Amino acid sequence: MSSYLYHEGKAHAHQIIRRTNDRSPWRMLQSFLVSAITLTAATVAFAADDAPTKRVTIDQSIDQATLHRYHFTDQGTRLIPAAWLDALVDESGKRVMDPEALRRLGFLFDDVKDDVRNPYGWPIGFTVSDPKTTGGIPIAGLSCAACHTGQVEYKGTAVRIEGGQSMIDLAGWAENILGAIAALARDPARIAQFRADAVKAGYPADRIDQDLEAVVEAIKSLGGGPSFYEIHTVAAGRGRYDAVQAIGNQVFGGDLGVPANSYPLDAPVNYPQLWDIWRLSWLQFNGFLPPNSTSRNIGEALGVRAQTHIVDRRTGELNPEPLRWQTSVQLDNIIWIENTLKNLKAPSWPADVLGPIDQAKAERGHELFVANCAHCHQIRELPSGLWDVIVVPLREVGTDPGQALHWAGRTYDASKLGLGKQANAHQLNVAINAIRRQLYVDYKTPADEQEPDVHFAAPCGYKARPLIGVWATPPFLHNGSVRTVFDLLSDTRPGRFRFGSREYDPVHLGYTEDDGPDSMVLETSIAGNHNTGHWWTDDTKRPGRIGRKLTDDEKYALIEYLKSANYDNYPRNKVAKEQALPCANDKNWPKRFSIRPAK
């Protein structure tokens, strides 16, 4: 089944919510999953890729035991009791956490299947809380590893990319959970079987009846109640998500108890690669976040539903301090994750799997890269050791403006935080700073280990980070709207393409176009999916023109260099200070910005 990545689904969500206001425990659980777990109106059931016959690992300077720990470390997300999640089945009676079903949604598995860190044998990125921190009941959650562990496959061999872009369909997984709960609520026999299976999966038999309603109520409250929901009007599919807007929705909508603050998720972006992020002067695709690692990770944990206590769920009023800023975020764990990932190196080209690099072409490509690309993408080393990344103005780069525009232009009623009824997304720093300071108190963090308050920016552009290891991060542009590097370097690009496979194209650098019956079509004429900008063309009037038209030989030379780019041969320059962010001090720029739509 193919699907265009667009659907107007808000009215459908309202209908579901209205039907689920029954106060029985199972109706409340259904209501929670409608409200607190992201809905998608264009979910596609992907067929599992042909299983690779073998997998190879690239040395990225972190040993396998440490990576295994990273894959399953709890950062504080609180979704649903782990035994309940393991016991859920879909309408056909198949477990929603069945490995084959999860592989169809793009999830990857660790080599170590069942141990204390992963007791249910779930995929990479699923976590189980220490029951001592969650009232004696282990709670399932998600960690950054789910979205930031990648894999490319070629002729039966898989190459794991640690810290790379995952190809998971996160919204599709949430839809499967919702469907399982809906089926459960309609069938008393299913409820009885579920209770038995949940106990078998580890839920205490002497607690399941008495805890059921209380636990469901606690889970439901994480999403801000049954009127809070998120809906994809531009579906993300595999490998993409409108993550920044989801964080804004969760904090300003769910955590504040103001459902009207929830915006559609309509500017999906790739899951970015993690190597070298600790070196960068600005983070997130639009460069709004300075390199404050704890604040970045707190925001990420909030977006995937760490528990907060900003308001009283019954009254909607602010809770007193310190309860107001206490959360389920696991500070020691996110600091360990951050320190671990500082050692992560970009993956080197696996020539034994994907073929040798043409060294003569790579040398020519290096010259072309220095002449045409290094102005934006070189390593600009600051005296502090950070790499100053250039944030290229939207009018210059010409790529889809959705993510940057929404971050700078959408407003929220944050009166409860003293920010008024027209707060901007970048004022999230008020909540994140308060939560981080409270975490330092709760964890008794020494003053010399505490990071300062973070201040978010709202620039009108996207950052141009160094491209070491970029071969392992298809598809391209911030929203994944260009399938291969070859297409990115061309003056024309496909207006739509199918994706879903991890089969790699080592000639053009990207995933192959999966044309099977379960692939998904990305339609680039839709706002949020535009593939415009970053053009190499002789048309000097085309918006987003970067440089002249390249010949095919030049494109292939650049491709060979990008295969070979490493920390020793990559262009770098020492600079005295950071470049200014475009429009950072212009609060009115979103109102004045427009861009020519894709044809």
C-alpha positions as CSV (number, residue, x, y, z in Angstrom):
1,M,0.0,0.0,0.0
2,S,1.4,3.4,-0.9
3,S,0.4,6.6,0.7
4,Y,1.0,10.3,0.0
5,L,2.4,11.9,3.1
6,Y,-0.5,14.2,3.8
7,H,-3.8,13.9,5.5
8,E,-6.2,16.3,7.3
9,G,-7.0,14.2,10.4
10,K,-7.9,16.6,13.2
11,A,-11.7,16.1,13.0
12,H,-11.2,12.3,13.2
13,A,-9.1,12.8,16.3
14,H,-11.9,14.8,17.9
15,Q,-14.4,12.1,17.1
16,I,-12.3,9.4,18.8
17,I,-11.8,11.6,21.8
18,R,-15.6,12.2,22.2
19,R,-16.2,8.5,22.1
20,T,-13.7,7.7,24.9
21,N,-14.9,9.7,27.8
22,D,-16.3,6.7,29.7
23,R,-14.5,6.6,33.1
24,S,-13.9,2.9,33.2
25,P,-10.2,2.0,33.5
26,W,-10.0,0.6,30.0
27,R,-11.8,3.5,28.5
28,M,-9.3,5.8,30.3
29,L,-6.4,3.9,28.9
30,Q,-7.8,4.1,25.5
31,S,-8.3,7.8,26.0
32,F,-4.7,8.3,27.1
33,L,-3.4,6.6,24.1
34,V,-5.5,8.8,21.8
35,S,-4.3,11.9,23.7
36,A,-0.8,11.2,24.9
37,I,0.7,9.0,22.2
38,T,1.0,10.8,18.9
39,L,-1.7,9.9,16.3
40,T,-1.0,9.6,12.6
41,A,-3.7,9.8,9.9
42,A,-1.6,8.2,7.2
43,T,0.1,5.2,8.8
44,V,1.5,2.7,6.4
45,A,2.2,-0.9,7.4
46,F,5.7,-1.7,6.0
47,A,6.7,-5.1,4.9
48,A,9.9,-6.2,6.6
49,D,13.0,-5.8,4.5
50,D,14.6,-9.1,3.5
51,A,16.7,-10.0,6.5
52,P,20.4,-9.5,5.8
53,T,22.4,-12.7,6.0
54,K,25.1,-11.0,8.1
55,R,25.9,-7.7,9.8
56,V,29.2,-5.9,10.1
57,T,30.1,-3.2,12.7
58,I,32.1,-0.1,12.1
59,D,34.5,0.9,14.8
60,Q,33.2,4.3,16.0
61,S,35.4,4.4,19.1
62,I,32.8,3.1,21.6
63,D,33.0,-0.6,22.6
64,Q,30.0,-2.9,22.1
65,A,29.3,-3.4,25.8
66,T,29.0,0.4,26.3
67,L,26.8,0.7,23.2
68,H,24.5,-2.0,24.5
69,R,24.1,-0.1,27.8
70,Y,23.4,3.1,25.7
71,H,20.8,1.3,23.7
72,F,18.6,0.6,26.7
73,T,19.5,3.4,29.3
74,D,16.4,5.0,30.8
75,Q,16.3,8.7,30.3
76,G,13.0,9.2,32.1
77,T,10.2,8.6,29.6
78,R,7.1,7.2,31.2
79,L,4.6,5.7,28.7
80,I,2.9,2.6,30.0
81,P,3.7,-0.3,32.5
82,A,6.3,-2.5,30.8
83,A,4.3,-5.7,31.4
84,W,1.2,-4.1,30.0
85,L,3.0,-3.1,26.8
86,D,4.5,-6.6,26.4
87,A,1.0,-8.1,26.9
88,L,-0.9,-6.0,24.3
89,V,-2.1,-7.8,21.2
90,D,-3.6,-6.4,18.0
91,E,-7.0,-7.4,16.6
92,S,-5.5,-10.5,15.0
93,G,-4.1,-11.6,18.4
94,K,-0.5,-10.8,17.5
95,R,1.7,-9.0,20.1
96,V,2.2,-5.4,19.2
97,M,5.8,-5.8,20.5
98,D,6.4,-8.9,18.3
99,P,9.9,-8.6,16.8
100,E,8.6,-9.1,13.2
101,A,6.0,-6.4,13.6
102,L,8.5,-4.0,15.0
103,R,11.0,-4.7,12.2
104,R,8.3,-3.8,9.7
105,L,8.2,-0.4,11.4
106,G,12.0,0.0,11.0
107,F,13.1,-0.9,14.5
108,L,16.5,-2.4,15.0
109,F,17.6,-5.0,17.5
110,D,20.7,-5.3,19.7
111,D,22.8,-8.4,19.5
112,V,22.1,-9.1,23.2
113,K,18.4,-9.9,23.2
114,D,17.5,-10.6,26.8
115,D,19.3,-9.3,29.8
116,V,18.8,-7.0,32.8
117,R,18.9,-3.9,30.6
118,N,16.4,-5.3,28.1
119,P,14.3,-7.9,30.0
120,Y,11.6,-8.2,27.3
121,G,14.0,-8.5,24.3
122,W,12.6,-5.2,22.8
123,P,14.3,-3.2,20.0
124,I,17.0,-0.6,20.5
125,G,15.7,2.5,22.2
126,F,13.0,0.9,24.3
127,T,13.6,1.2,28.0
128,V,12.3,-0.2,31.3
129,S,12.4,2.0,34.4
130,D,14.0,0.9,37.7
131,P,10.9,0.0,39.6
132,K,12.3,1.7,42.7
133,T,11.8,5.0,40.8
134,T,8.3,4.3,39.6
135,G,6.3,3.0,42.6
136,G,7.4,-0.6,42.3
137,I,6.1,-1.1,38.7
138,P,8.6,-1.0,35.8
139,I,7.4,1.5,33.2
140,A,8.2,1.3,29.5
141,G,9.7,4.3,27.7
142,L,11.9,5.5,24.8
143,S,15.4,6.8,24.7
144,C,17.4,8.7,22.2
145,A,18.9,5.5,20.8
146,A,15.5,4.6,19.2
147,C,15.7,7.5,16.8
148,H,19.5,7.8,16.5
149,T,20.7,4.3,15.6
150,G,20.9,3.6,11.9
151,Q,21.7,0.8,9.4
152,V,22.4,0.5,5.7
153,E,22.2,-2.8,3.9
154,Y,23.8,-3.9,0.6
155,K,23.4,-7.3,-1.1
156,G,22.6,-9.2,2.1
157,T,25.0,-7.4,4.5
158,A,23.9,-4.9,7.1
159,V,26.1,-2.1,8.3
160,R,25.1,-0.7,11.7
161,I,25.6,3.0,12.1
162,E,25.7,4.0,15.8
163,G,24.4,7.5,16.3
164,G,23.0,7.5,12.7
165,Q,19.6,8.3,11.4
166,S,17.1,5.6,12.3
167,M,14.4,4.5,9.8
168,I,11.7,3.9,12.4
169,D,8.0,4.9,11.9
170,L,7.4,6.1,15.4
171,A,3.9,7.4,14.6
172,G,3.0,4.0,13.1
173,W,4.1,2.3,16.2
174,A,1.9,4.6,18.3
175,E,-1.1,3.9,16.0
176,N,-0.6,0.1,16.5
177,I,-0.7,0.6,20.3
178,L,-3.9,2.6,19.9
179,G,-5.5,0.0,17.8
180,A,-4.6,-2.7,20.3
181,I,-6.1,-0.7,23.1
182,A,-9.3,0.0,21.1
183,A,-9.7,-3.8,20.4
184,L,-9.1,-4.5,24.1
185,A,-11.7,-2.1,25.2
186,R,-14.4,-3.6,22.9
187,D,-14.0,-7.2,24.2
188,P,-14.3,-8.4,27.8
189,A,-12.6,-11.7,26.8
190,R,-9.6,-9.8,25.6
191,I,-9.5,-7.9,28.9
192,A,-9.4,-11.2,30.9
193,Q,-6.6,-12.5,28.6
194,F,-4.7,-9.3,28.9
195,R,-4.8,-9.4,32.7
196,A,-3.4,-13.0,32.6
197,D,-0.7,-12.1,30.1
198,A,0.3,-8.9,32.0
199,V,0.8,-11.0,35.1
200,K,2.8,-13.5,33.2
201,A,4.9,-10.7,31.8
202,G,5.7,-9.6,35.3
203,Y,2.9,-7.4,36.6
204,P,2.3,-8.3,40.3
205,A,-0.8,-10.5,40.5
206,D,-1.7,-9.1,43.9
207,R,-1.6,-5.5,42.5
208,I,-3.1,-5.7,39.0
209,D,-6.7,-5.2,40.0
210,Q,-6.2,-2.6,42.6
211,D,-3.6,-0.7,40.6
212,L,-5.3,-0.8,37.3
213,E,-7.5,2.3,37.5
214,A,-4.8,4.3,39.4
215,V,-2.1,3.4,37.0
216,V,-4.2,4.2,34.0
217,E,-5.1,7.6,35.5
218,A,-1.4,8.3,36.0
219,I,-0.6,7.3,32.5
220,K,-3.4,9.4,31.1
221,S,-2.3,12.5,33.0
222,L,1.1,12.5,31.1
223,G,-0.7,13.6,28.0
224,G,-2.6,16.5,29.6
225,G,-6.0,14.7,29.5
226,P,-8.3,13.5,26.8
227,S,-8.6,16.8,25.0
228,F,-4.8,16.9,24.2
229,Y,-3.6,15.3,21.1
230,E,-1.1,15.6,18.3
231,I,-2.1,15.0,14.7
232,H,0.2,14.6,11.7
233,T,-1.1,16.7,8.8
234,V,2.1,15.9,7.0
235,A,2.9,12.3,7.9
236,A,6.5,11.6,8.8
237,G,6.8,8.0,7.7
238,R,10.0,6.2,8.3
239,G,13.1,8.1,9.4
240,R,11.4,11.5,10.0
241,Y,9.5,13.3,12.8
242,D,8.4,16.8,13.6
243,A,10.2,16.5,16.9
244,V,10.7,20.1,17.8
245,Q,7.0,20.9,17.4
246,A,6.2,17.7,19.4
247,I,8.2,19.1,22.3
248,G,6.4,22.4,22.1
249,N,3.0,20.6,22.1
250,Q,4.0,18.5,25.0
251,V,5.3,21.2,27.3
252,F,2.9,24.1,26.3
253,G,-0.1,21.8,25.7
254,G,0.2,18.7,27.7
255,D,2.3,19.7,30.7
256,L,0.6,23.1,31.1
257,G,-2.8,21.5,30.6
258,V,-3.7,23.9,27.7
259,P,-4.9,21.7,24.8
260,A,-5.3,24.7,22.5
261,N,-1.5,25.1,22.5
262,S,-1.2,21.9,20.4
263,Y,-0.2,22.5,16.8
264,P,-0.3,20.1,13.9
265,L,2.9,18.2,13.3
266,D,3.5,19.4,9.7
267,A,7.2,20.0,9.3
268,P,8.9,16.6,9.7
269,V,12.7,16.4,9.7
270,N,15.3,13.6,9.6
271,Y,16.6,12.2,12.8
272,P,20.0,13.9,12.8
273,Q,23.3,12.0,13.3
274,L,24.8,12.3,16.7
275,W,28.6,12.2,16.0
276,D,30.4,15.5,16.7
277,I,27.3,17.2,18.0
278,W,29.1,18.1,21.2
279,R,31.6,20.1,19.1
280,L,29.0,22.2,17.4
281,S,28.3,25.8,18.3
282,W,24.6,25.5,17.4
283,L,22.3,22.5,17.5
284,Q,18.9,21.5,15.9
285,F,18.4,22.0,12.2
286,N,17.6,25.7,12.5
287,G,20.4,26.3,15.0
288,F,18.3,27.6,17.9
289,L,20.0,25.7,20.6
290,P,23.5,26.4,22.0
291,P,25.7,23.5,23.0
292,N,24.1,23.0,26.5
293,S,24.0,19.2,26.6
294,T,21.8,18.8,29.7
295,S,19.2,21.2,28.5
296,R,19.1,19.6,25.1
297,N,18.5,16.2,26.6
298,I,15.9,17.4,29.0
299,G,14.0,18.8,26.1
300,E,14.2,15.6,24.2
301,A,13.0,13.6,27.2
302,L,10.1,15.9,27.7
303,G,9.1,15.5,24.0
304,V,8.8,11.7,24.4
305,R,6.8,12.1,27.6
306,A,8.9,12.3,30.7
307,Q,6.5,12.9,33.6
308,T,6.1,16.5,34.8
309,H,4.2,18.2,37.7
310,I,4.0,21.7,36.4
311,V,0.3,21.9,37.0
312,D,-2.2,20.0,39.2
313,R,-4.0,17.7,36.7
314,R,-7.3,18.1,38.5
315,T,-7.4,21.9,38.8
316,G,-5.0,23.0,36.0
317,E,-3.3,25.4,38.5
318,L,0.4,25.6,39.0
319,N,1.8,23.2,41.6
320,P,3.8,24.7,44.4
321,E,7.6,24.6,44.2
322,P,9.6,22.4,44.3
323,L,7.0,19.9,43.0
324,R,6.3,22.2,40.0
325,W,9.7,21.5,38.4
326,Q,10.2,17.9,39.5
327,T,10.2,15.4,36.7
328,S,10.9,11.7,35.9
329,V,14.0,12.8,33.9
330,Q,16.9,10.6,35.0
331,L,19.7,13.2,35.2
332,D,22.5,10.8,36.0
333,N,21.6,8.7,33.0
334,I,21.3,11.5,30.5
335,I,24.7,12.9,31.6
336,W,26.2,9.4,31.2
337,I,24.7,9.2,27.7
338,E,26.1,12.6,26.8
339,N,29.6,11.8,28.0
340,T,29.5,8.4,26.2
341,L,28.5,10.0,22.9
342,K,31.3,12.5,23.1
343,N,33.5,9.6,22.1
344,L,31.4,8.6,19.1
345,K,33.3,9.1,15.8
346,A,31.8,9.4,12.4
347,P,31.6,6.0,10.5
348,S,34.2,5.3,8.0
349,W,33.2,4.0,4.5
350,P,33.0,0.2,4.7
351,A,34.8,-0.6,1.5
352,D,34.6,-4.4,2.1
353,V,30.8,-4.1,1.9
354,L,30.0,-1.1,-0.3
355,G,33.0,-1.3,-2.6
356,P,36.3,0.5,-2.8
357,I,36.8,4.3,-3.1
358,D,38.1,5.6,-6.4
359,Q,41.1,7.5,-4.9
360,A,41.8,9.6,-8.0
361,K,38.2,10.7,-8.2
362,A,38.2,11.4,-4.4
363,E,41.2,13.7,-4.8
364,R,39.5,15.6,-7.6
365,G,36.3,15.7,-5.4
366,H,38.3,17.1,-2.5
367,E,39.4,20.0,-4.7
368,L,35.8,20.6,-5.8
369,F,34.6,20.4,-2.2
370,V,37.1,23.0,-1.1
371,A,36.1,25.3,-3.9
372,N,32.4,24.9,-3.8
373,C,31.2,23.5,-0.5
374,A,33.7,24.3,2.2
375,H,32.6,27.9,2.6
376,C,29.6,26.6,4.6
377,H,30.5,23.1,5.5
378,Q,34.1,23.3,6.6
379,I,35.2,22.9,10.2
380,R,35.5,26.4,11.7
381,E,37.5,25.8,14.9
382,L,37.0,28.3,17.6
383,P,39.6,29.1,20.3
384,S,37.3,27.1,22.7
385,G,37.6,24.0,20.5
386,L,34.0,24.2,19.4
387,W,33.2,24.1,15.7
388,D,31.4,27.3,14.6
389,V,28.6,26.1,12.4
390,I,27.2,28.6,9.9
391,V,23.4,29.0,9.9
392,V,22.5,29.8,6.3
393,P,19.6,32.2,5.9
394,L,16.4,30.7,4.4
395,R,16.4,33.1,1.5
396,E,19.9,32.0,0.6
397,V,19.6,28.2,1.0
398,G,15.9,28.1,-0.2
399,T,15.0,24.8,1.5
400,D,11.6,24.0,3.0
401,P,11.1,26.8,5.7
402,G,8.5,25.0,7.8
403,Q,10.6,23.9,10.8
404,A,12.3,27.3,11.2
405,L,9.2,29.3,10.5
406,H,7.1,27.4,13.0
407,W,9.7,27.6,15.7
408,A,10.0,31.3,15.4
409,G,6.4,32.2,14.5
410,R,3.9,30.0,16.4
411,T,2.7,31.4,19.7
412,Y,1.3,29.7,22.8
413,D,-0.7,30.7,25.8
414,A,1.9,30.4,28.5
415,S,0.2,32.7,31.0
416,K,0.6,30.0,33.7
417,L,4.4,30.5,33.4
418,G,4.1,34.3,33.4
419,L,4.9,34.5,29.7
420,G,1.6,35.8,28.5
421,K,-0.8,34.5,25.9
422,Q,1.6,35.0,22.9
423,A,4.7,33.2,24.1
424,N,7.1,31.9,21.4
425,A,8.5,28.4,21.2
426,H,11.9,29.6,22.1
427,Q,10.6,30.6,25.5
428,L,10.6,26.9,26.3
429,N,13.9,27.7,27.9
430,V,12.0,29.1,30.9
431,A,10.6,25.6,31.8
432,I,13.7,23.7,30.8
433,N,16.0,25.9,32.8
434,A,13.7,25.5,35.9
435,I,13.5,21.7,35.4
436,R,17.3,21.5,35.0
437,R,18.0,23.6,38.2
438,Q,15.5,21.4,40.1
439,L,17.3,18.2,38.9
440,Y,20.6,19.6,40.2
441,V,18.9,20.1,43.6
442,D,17.3,16.6,43.6
443,Y,20.5,14.9,42.4
444,K,22.7,17.0,44.7
445,T,24.9,18.0,41.7
446,P,28.0,20.0,42.8
447,A,28.0,23.6,41.6
448,D,31.1,23.1,39.4
449,E,29.3,20.4,37.5
450,Q,26.2,22.4,36.8
451,E,25.6,24.0,33.4
452,P,24.3,27.6,33.2
453,D,20.9,28.5,32.1
454,V,20.3,28.1,28.3
455,H,18.8,30.8,26.1
456,F,17.2,29.7,22.9
457,A,17.4,31.6,19.6
458,A,15.1,31.9,16.6
459,P,17.2,32.3,13.5
460,C,15.8,32.4,10.0
461,G,18.0,29.6,8.6
462,Y,19.4,26.1,8.8
463,K,22.8,25.1,10.0
464,A,25.4,23.7,7.6
465,R,27.3,21.2,9.7
466,P,30.5,19.4,8.7
467,L,29.8,16.4,6.4
468,I,32.2,13.8,7.7
469,G,30.2,10.5,7.6
470,V,27.3,12.1,5.7
471,W,27.3,9.1,3.3
472,A,25.6,7.1,6.1
473,T,22.7,9.6,6.6
474,P,20.2,9.4,3.7
475,P,17.8,10.8,2.7
476,F,19.0,14.4,2.5
477,L,18.1,18.0,3.3
478,H,16.8,18.6,6.8
479,N,13.4,17.1,5.9
480,G,14.6,14.0,4.0
481,S,13.1,15.2,0.7
482,V,16.1,14.3,-1.5
483,R,16.9,10.6,-1.8
484,T,20.6,10.6,-2.9
485,V,23.6,12.9,-2.8
486,F,23.6,12.7,-6.6
487,D,20.1,14.2,-6.7
488,L,21.2,16.9,-4.2
489,L,24.0,18.0,-6.4
490,S,21.8,18.1,-9.5
491,D,19.8,21.0,-11.0
492,T,16.6,18.8,-11.1
493,R,15.3,16.3,-8.6
494,P,12.4,13.8,-8.5
495,G,9.2,15.5,-7.3
496,R,8.2,12.3,-5.5
497,F,9.9,9.0,-4.7
498,R,9.2,5.8,-2.8
499,F,11.1,4.9,0.3
500,G,11.1,2.4,3.1
501,S,14.0,0.1,2.2
502,R,17.4,0.3,3.8
503,E,19.1,-1.1,0.6
504,Y,21.9,1.2,-0.1
505,D,23.0,2.8,-3.4
506,P,26.8,3.2,-3.2
507,V,27.1,4.9,-6.6
508,H,24.7,7.8,-5.9
509,L,24.9,7.7,-2.1
510,G,21.4,7.1,-0.7
511,Y,18.8,4.4,-0.2
512,T,17.4,2.7,-3.3
513,E,13.9,3.6,-4.4
514,D,11.8,0.8,-2.9
515,D,9.0,0.2,-5.4
516,G,7.4,-2.7,-3.5
517,P,3.7,-2.8,-2.5
518,D,4.4,-1.6,1.0
519,S,6.6,1.4,0.2
520,M,5.6,5.0,0.9
521,V,5.5,7.9,-1.5
522,L,7.1,11.2,-0.4
523,E,5.3,14.0,-2.3
524,T,7.6,17.0,-2.4
525,S,5.0,19.5,-3.6
526,I,3.5,19.5,-0.1
527,A,4.6,22.2,2.3
528,G,6.9,20.5,4.8
529,N,8.1,18.1,2.2
530,H,9.5,20.6,-0.3
531,N,12.7,19.5,-2.0
532,T,13.7,23.0,-3.2
533,G,16.8,24.9,-2.4
534,H,20.5,24.1,-2.1
535,W,20.5,24.2,-5.9
536,W,23.5,23.7,-8.2
537,T,22.3,25.4,-11.4
538,D,23.2,27.9,-14.0
539,D,19.8,29.6,-13.5
540,T,21.0,32.6,-11.5
541,K,17.5,33.7,-10.6
542,R,16.4,30.4,-9.1
543,P,15.7,30.8,-5.3
544,G,18.1,28.8,-3.2
545,R,20.9,28.7,-5.9
546,I,24.2,27.7,-4.2
547,G,26.5,27.5,-7.2
548,R,26.9,26.6,-10.9
549,K,25.6,23.5,-12.5
550,L,27.9,20.5,-12.0
551,T,28.7,18.0,-14.6
552,D,28.0,14.3,-13.8
553,D,31.8,13.7,-13.6
554,E,32.1,16.4,-11.0
555,K,29.1,15.0,-9.0
556,Y,30.7,11.6,-8.9
557,A,34.0,13.0,-7.9
558,L,32.4,14.8,-5.0
559,I,30.6,11.6,-4.0
560,E,33.9,9.7,-3.9
561,Y,35.4,12.4,-1.7
562,L,32.4,12.3,0.7
563,K,33.0,8.5,1.0
564,S,36.6,9.2,2.0
565,A,36.1,12.3,4.2
566,N,37.6,11.9,7.6
567,Y,38.9,14.1,10.5
568,D,42.4,14.3,8.8
569,N,41.5,15.2,5.3
570,Y,38.5,17.4,5.9
571,P,38.9,21.2,5.3
572,R,39.2,23.2,8.5
573,N,40.1,26.7,9.5
574,K,40.7,28.4,12.8
575,V,38.4,31.4,13.5
576,A,38.4,33.9,16.2
577,K,34.6,34.1,16.9
578,E,31.2,32.8,15.9
579,Q,29.3,34.1,13.0
580,A,26.1,36.0,13.9
581,L,22.8,34.1,13.5
582,P,20.6,35.4,10.8
583,C,17.5,37.3,12.0
584,A,18.3,36.3,15.6
585,N,17.3,39.8,16.9
586,D,14.4,40.3,14.5
587,K,11.2,39.1,16.2
588,N,9.1,39.9,13.2
589,W,10.9,38.0,10.5
590,P,8.4,35.1,10.3
591,K,5.6,37.5,9.4
592,R,7.7,38.9,6.5
593,F,9.1,35.7,5.1
594,S,7.8,33.9,2.1
595,I,9.3,31.4,-0.3
596,R,8.3,30.2,-3.8
597,P,6.6,26.8,-3.5
598,A,8.0,23.8,-5.3
599,K,6.5,23.1,-8.7
